Amino acid sequence: MHEQAARLDADDTLADLRARFLLPPDVVYLDGNSLGPLPAAVPAALDDVVRRQWATGLIGSWNAAGWWEAPLRVGDTVGRLIGAAPGQTITGDSTSVQLFTALDAAAALRPDRPLLVTDPGHFPTDRYLADAVARRRDLAVRHVRPGDLPDFLAAEGDRVAVVSYSPVDYRTGELYDMRTLTRAAHDAGALALWDLCHAAGALPLDVDGLGVDLAVGCGYKFLSGGPGAPAFLYVARRHHTTLETPLPGWTGHADPFALADSYTPAPGIARARIGTPPILSLLALEAALTAFDGVDLARLRTKSLSLTGFFLRCADALLTPLGFTPVTPAEPGRRGSQVTLRHAHARGLAVALAEVGVIADMRAPDLLRFGVNALYTSHRDMLTAATRLRDLGEKADYDPAPPTPGPVT
């Protein structure tokens, strides 16, 4: 497998992109699906923001440095990565705030429909916020797995206001068919809302072409915008004039500095602005996104599938005999940009892997996740992860239930 990894890496036309990141030496980083590594462009950009724009420009930088326009400008940059034409994507608030905004606004666009549909396996925040919006708007939530959605809509579709899913299962890495599910929602007269946290920057997306109504996503996973980076909200242009957001903040006003007594929404996606944008983190995200400059996402996806496919073959040869079970689908069209293995000692193995220079993560109770960002990951990295995990499994030289190092796993 060493020869195969070397051959695949030798043929990798995207290998030079690794230099766009400041990765620690002798570390295999496979946790970019939780927190992307530091892009090389970010330190200098932040230094300029702090030392020149803020320290010297002071409040004048809202105009002179384009701070005020940053949510829309960075939004359009993200929009290019998700297949959105300009003027439909905004950045600036957290993923949870953007998701709450999207869910509530979508429900408001279908006021006579009493159901909100989401995936029972959705990330917890998605489910919590679906419940919160349902309570706020007197709706009922139905938990329907993606594969069961067409049948559910055939029976109850005329009652559904919005369908909220993610194209990638955050635990298993399984990829769902956005086109089919979006079409099913629309055929029932419902809106389609997508959480793109595990997809944006990892695979080609076409929210405009698929007719997606609303979408959200974070800035700190595959986009590598930094811890807690601002999230994005996409709203298809056809909904802008009727879009009502649940948090009408002053920056989303048509004339924010008039400080009017009543709220008049700004035209277009700008009405989804809420409060003063977090400039330091927003401009760090803007710098991070330059890592995608000139990158063909179709080629990035091809490399990603090569990496995950190679790791699955490594797992089959080296890890399956030791009790590891691949959870991620082997079919290329059904997997995102991660591989998940099941093992009873997932937490202990994740800790032990980090101690030997391979950073992955786990999700309770028994899932080991290996996130792949094709901008910087190599086949050699994948083989190193597999062989070090094999060595740990063979020697059983790890604590299966290690002390918790802190609240984050």
Buried (B, 14 or more C-beta within 10 A) or exposed (E): BEEEBBEBBEEBEBEEBBEBBEBEEEEBBBBBBBBBBBBBBBEEBBEBBEEEBBEEBEEEBBEEBEBBBBBBBBBBBBBBBBBBEBBBBBBBBBBBBBBBBBBBBBBBBBEEBBBBBBBEBBBEBBBBBBBBBBEEBEBEBBEBEBEEBBEBBEEBBEBBBBBBBBBBBBBBBBBBBBEBBBBBBBEBBBBBBBBBBBBBBBBBBEBBEBBBBBBBBBBBBBBBBBEBBBBBBBBBBEBBEEBEBBBBBBBBBEEBEEEEEEEEBBEBBBBBBBEEBBBBBBBBBBBBBBBBEEBEBEEBBBBBBBBBBBBBBBBBEBBEEBEBEBBBBEEBEEBBBBBBBBBEBBBBBBBBBBEBBBBBBBBEEBBBBBBBBBBBBBBBBBBBBBBBBBEBBEEEEBEBEBEEEEEEB
